[in-house]
Amino acid sequence: MVFQLENVVPWGRSLNDYQGMFNLTTAELGLNLLDCGGGPASFNTEMTAQGYRVTSCDPVYQFTAAQINDRIQATYQPIVDGVAAHPERFVWQHYQSPTQMAESRLAAMQQFLLDFPQGLQSGRYVVAELPHLPFAAAQFELALCSHLLFTYGNILSLEFHQQAVAELCRVARQVRIFPLVEQFSGQPSPHLPSVLQHLHQRGYETEIITVAYEFQRGGNQMLQIRTV
């Protein structure tokens, strides 16, 4: 299926968000990192400014900054309205309102847009899409994947999840995936047990870790996979 920008809901998160979602320590920030499905997050931008090394990959990077920005503007208000319609599904600890949350996300995405042309040229942003990534085996020390796998379990099949997770394990020595619940419902992904079984059969070590970050209610756990 051809990737279409119209099908994407671009929603970027910050370095601070990533540290909370993935339990990233200061030492781990210095690893050779892959942000898979990074979208318009400011994680790469902020990390690069601090001298760290991150490669972000996403099919959305085939589009220009202007095209991505147009899509952000088109989806911004519907997302605010959707969150406002169901405030009980979210934890209002770091944000006081849907608008405040969305403005924080928008600020992160604006940072990304300013950095994107230069980062694309230098190879920090790579056009790529799971379950097939253009990277060598064990090229990265740690791969991160947020709000894609398990989040869209109602759209992405179990077979896709198994192939995608296997691919992440191929290119990185350790993999962390967040969150483990489906979008908006807050219910654990039905794919998770089968994915865990799939990994165990292949000799990988897995651990489900509760993290401090929680915005979507119930979405405060990540899957950590060790490949070696």
Protein Blocks (a to p, Z undefined) as FASTA:
>chain_A
ZZdfklpccddddfklmmmmnopafklmmpccddehkljafklmmmmmnopacddddfkl
mpcfklmmmmmmmmmmmmmmmmmmmmmlpccfkbcbfklmmmmmmmmmmmmmmmmmmmmm
nopaccdddfbdcbdehkbfbdcdehkehklmmmmcfklmmmmmmmmmmmpcbdcdddfb
dehklpacfklmmmmmmmmmnopacdddddfbdfbghiacccdddfZZ
